[in-house]
Amino acid sequence: MLRLRFPSLGFTVLVLLLAGLVWWSWPQHPLSLPQIDWHGQIHKGDQAAEDVVMRQYDAAGKLDLLATAHTAYHEPHRDQTILSEVEVKRFRPGQELNLQADQGKVDGPSHLITLWGNVIGTLQPDTRFLTRKVHYDPQTGIISTQDAVRLEHGQDWMTGKGLWASVKTEEVNILRNVRGVYAP
């Protein structure tokens, strides 16, 4: 004779309680995408990430370049990566660099890094510059901009239009309309 058994009342209540907890804790709103400017379009193959860390090593296996960003959005059809809340650090001895900006872009083929929005660059422990937008080529170590710039070294400062700086030679030039204060 076939006997049918029903689960106990305690087991049934436990399963219903667990199902209720899962339903109650399930997100009621769609999960947000990373806060990225999508430029109005998303294409097949595009990728987005949050809390991004990118490392580049030299031939000897030592850390050469470290870039961090709050969000990153890669567009494969343009082969570029758009970043937000960006910080780029170069660690080569004698060629240290720290760049910070609100936004950034890394061009895939050339590896050229463009940063914009409240850019702060530190070249030596006591030298920094402030501008709206810079281009940085990690292969040559050249930083450049055509925008207004303020260069600070200790208590001395200069302002002007345009900047050309070499991380390798520690040479910094403001290109035109230079004004400043030098306190000996």
PyMOL commands that set and color helices and strands:
alter all, ss='L'
color gray80, all
select helices_A, chain A and resi 9-25
alter helices_A, ss='H'
color red, helices_A
select strands_A, chain A and resi 47-57+63-75+80-90+97-107+113-124+127-137+142-153+156-166+171-181
alter strands_A, ss='S'
color yellow, strands_A
deselect
rebuild
show_as cartoon
